[in-house]
Amino acid sequence: MGIFALAFNIQPAKAESGTIYIRADGSIDPPDAPISTVDNVTYTLSGNITSDADGIVIERDNIVVDGAGYTVQGAGSGNGTDLTSRSNITIKNTTIKTFGNGIWLDGSNNMICRNNVTNNEEGIVLWEFSDHNNISGNNVTTNNGRGIWLAFSSDNSIVENNITGNANGIWFHSSSNNSISGNSIVANNYNGIFLDSSSNNTSFQNSLIDNLYDVKLEYSSSNSISGNTISGEYVGISLWESSNNLIYHNDFLSNTFQASNYYSVNVWENGYPSGGNYWTDYKGKDSFRGPYQNETGEDSIGDTPYVIDTNNSDRYPLMVPWTPTPPTSPVVYIRADGKVDPSTAPIQRDGDIYIFTTNIHKEIVVQRSNVIIDGNGYTLQGTRTYQSKGICLSSIDNVTIKDTDIKDFWWGITLWESSFSNNILENNITANSGDGIWLQYSSNNTIARNRVTANSDFGVRLDSSLSNIIIENTIGGNDIAGVFISYSSNNTFTGNNIVNNQDGVWLEYLSSNKFYHNNLINNTHQVYDPSRGNPGIPPSISVWDSGYPSGGNYWSDYDGTDLLNGPYRNETGSDGIGDAEYAIDGNNTDHYPLMGMFSDFNATSECRVQTVCNSSISGFKSDGTSISFNVTGEDGTAGFCRICIPTALMNATYRVFVNGTEIQCNLLPCSNSTHSYLHFTYSHSTEQIVIVPEFPSFMILPLFMLFTMLAVVFMQRKIPRKQKNSR
């Protein structure tokens, strides 16, 4: 069979029932549907789907559905993808066509990005209390009704979509506080943007071209329409019984009727010198300036108002088309084609790796996926300009940002508008006026081994983002909170030091995040949830431990004892885990609080050793036959250490030496075939711990002599310090 015959012989997969379900337990029904998952979090299409009913019905929260470029095709009815009462779902990279509704959201808050939604009756529908959704980067084309339709829904973002050839582009009914920005809304048969009984919405920097009515408002008030290009075949903007709207900095280009008002009084400028709108049919001159246009000199504002009707006029019409104010901070771009712009920027390109060659005092905007930004130890520094960003990714994937000092911006690093699978590694992000790292509508990213300190708002901030991993970071001294999480789920925080913040962790409107093996030390409030004492806000519920014997987190204000061990805390003997739970609030509990700080050491490329210890640990070494490290604490106080050793690294009966003297250690009952858990105690100053497997009797004397020699050397090093301190 030839290549072309094979191509035309490929058949789309079809669910037996006509509908594929992702069930609440994570299963796929029917199980032979062309959707796969390995973790019940990310579901990936492996073939096209056709259905004569609904296409995909999602019954599980906190997941990503990646169409991987495949098509879900209907027969003119049903929903292509049904998200009813769902939260934190991402739908991406899918073509959805010929359904009644392409994507249906009902009472949901989710992320819809980079899809092709075409030839449906309605494109993307947000119905009744579908709030806090992000609709970005989609092609919404040739749908018979509305491209994007919101009804009774608020606080949504519709950003950078291509909305073309539909009967209507964007249609709001009884919806408020939504944002429409950066969209291309072109050649829709009737309305580009239609606001019906909707208030307090924002339309900013959209291109509205060749729609019959580019913008129409009916019974809608207190909306802001600014920075748009409005060039239609008939009416630029129409307002019917819609007053108190603010309309400015738009370019009205050669519409048959630039603006029409019926029973409406609105504001058509933003004051002086900001100005009003640009009107291609304005005939005035620019000989004067000033708020009353009575001072000699030009100011790019017309000397006389642009009159719309007897009740509406633009007092400060612009003489030239409006253009956005360029960033006050200079910007370096990594362009989509891989070029560095400007080419003189001190960044060396080596394939897809971009390496700093000196310090940089500009913002960096990354417009290319699949690259590495290597700061090479240099500093990226701003001037704390309002809303400046050290490194910005928007709808960009698979970028690594590493080894950079980032400071004095408004935000240090931003991952916005559906940025996936990026890595932020080993950076120092400090002294920014807002947040250190901010993820918004971005998922499956890793933030690891960074220092995020002394930022004026939040250290690490997650808004409407899911399935991110935040691991082994130091997050300290941030003015409001070390970690802020809102409308975000299924994120994992582990191994972080969250220290000396006003609030260690701030949670709101979320569930199902996991926190374990973190050290929360001396935060004014270890965990803050604004729902406490406020019945109007739903509580946030998360998981605060990793079970037994792994344990939970170290809390510096925990005052429990450790006399018992075991998953039910009913067996005699200490195990480094508190006997009583750490109660955060009525909905959140750490069932296994750690008695000392958690540390994780890389013993080999395949084995990690973990400790829970009330001492400071330094000088960790492992050579495959022994483990050694130093412990330090206040002289005369009692120290303890629980150490977890992979049996693949060392598997025997263990012996523990402190400064060359063998001490008793307990092999905990929770030890198993893969990990050994030891617990031992000692007296503080600075001590050297050595752990070795038990050897045959003929080896004991040589080992004793070796450890004695090590202890003598260690004590000799300590004596001069003590003598110096005694002077």
Stockholm file with secondary structure:
# STOCKHOLM 1.0

chainA/1-727         MGIFALAFNIQPAKAESGTIYIRADGSIDPPDAPISTVDNVTYTLSGNITSDADGIVIERDNIVVDGAGYTVQGAGSGNGTDLTSRSNITIKNTTIKTFGNGIWLDGSNNMICRNNVTNNEEGIVLWEFSDHNNISGNNVTTNNGRGIWLAFSSDNSIVENNITGNANGIWFHSSSNNSISGNSIVANNYNGIFLDSSSNNTSFQNSLIDNLYDVKLEYSSSNSISGNTISGEYVGISLWESSNNLIYHNDFLSNTFQASNYYSVNVWENGYPSGGNYWTDYKGKDSFRGPYQNETGEDSIGDTPYVIDTNNSDRYPLMVPWTPTPPTSPVVYIRADGKVDPSTAPIQRDGDIYIFTTNIHKEIVVQRSNVIIDGNGYTLQGTRTYQSKGICLSSIDNVTIKDTDIKDFWWGITLWESSFSNNILENNITANSGDGIWLQYSSNNTIARNRVTANSDFGVRLDSSLSNIIIENTIGGNDIAGVFISYSSNNTFTGNNIVNNQDGVWLEYLSSNKFYHNNLINNTHQVYDPSRGNPGIPPSISVWDSGYPSGGNYWSDYDGTDLLNGPYRNETGSDGIGDAEYAIDGNNTDHYPLMGMFSDFNATSECRVQTVCNSSISGFKSDGTSISFNVTGEDGTAGFCRICIPTALMNATYRVFVNGTEIQCNLLPCSNSTHSYLHFTYSHSTEQIVIVPEFPSFMILPLFMLFTMLAVVFMQRKIPRKQKNSR
#=GR chainA/1-727 SS CCHHHHHHHCCCEECTTSCEEECTTSCEESTTSSEECSSSSEEEECSCEECSSCSEEECCSSEEEECTTCEEECSSSSEEEEEESCEEEEEESCEEESSSEEEEEESCEEEEESCEEESSSEEEEEESSCCSCEEESCEEECCSSEEEEEESCCSCEEESCEEESSSEEEEEESCCSCEEESCEEECCSSEEEEEESCCSCEEESCEEESCSEEEEEESCCSCEEESCEEECSSEEEEEESCCSCEEESCEECSCSEEEEEESCCCBCCCCTTTCCCEETTCCCCCCEETTTTCEESCCSBCSSCEEEETTEEESSCBSSCCCCCCCSSCEEEECTTSCEESTTSSEEEETTEEEESSCBCSEEEECCSSCEEECTTCEEECCCCTTCEEEEEESCCSCEEESCEEESSSEEEEEESSCBSCEEESCEEECCSSCSEEEESCBSCEEESCEEESCSSEEEEEESCCSCEEESCEEECCSSEEEEEESCCSCEEESCEEESCSEEEEEESCEEEEEESCEEESCSEEEECTTTTCTTSCCCEEECCCCTTTCCCEETTCCCCCCEETTTTCEESCCSBCSSCEEEETTEEESSCBSSEEEEEECSSSCEEEEEESSEEEEEEECSSCEEEEEECSTTCEEEEEEEEETTTCCSCEEEEETTEEECCEECTTCCSSEEEEEEEEECSEEEEEEEECCCGGGHHHHHHHHHHHHHHHHHHHHHHHHHHHC
#=GC SS_cons         CCHHHHHHHCCCEECTTSCEEECTTSCEESTTSSEECSSSSEEEECSCEECSSCSEEECCSSEEEECTTCEEECSSSSEEEEEESCEEEEEESCEEESSSEEEEEESCEEEEESCEEESSSEEEEEESSCCSCEEESCEEECCSSEEEEEESCCSCEEESCEEESSSEEEEEESCCSCEEESCEEECCSSEEEEEESCCSCEEESCEEESCSEEEEEESCCSCEEESCEEECSSEEEEEESCCSCEEESCEECSCSEEEEEESCCCBCCCCTTTCCCEETTCCCCCCEETTTTCEESCCSBCSSCEEEETTEEESSCBSSCCCCCCCSSCEEEECTTSCEESTTSSEEEETTEEEESSCBCSEEEECCSSCEEECTTCEEECCCCTTCEEEEEESCCSCEEESCEEESSSEEEEEESSCBSCEEESCEEECCSSCSEEEESCBSCEEESCEEESCSSEEEEEESCCSCEEESCEEECCSSEEEEEESCCSCEEESCEEESCSEEEEEESCEEEEEESCEEESCSEEEECTTTTCTTSCCCEEECCCCTTTCCCEETTCCCCCCEETTTTCEESCCSBCSSCEEEETTEEESSCBSSEEEEEECSSSCEEEEEESSEEEEEEECSSCEEEEEECSTTCEEEEEEEEETTTCCSCEEEEETTEEECCEECTTCCSSEEEEEEEEECSEEEEEEEECCCGGGHHHHHHHHHHHHHHHHHHHHHHHHHHHC
//
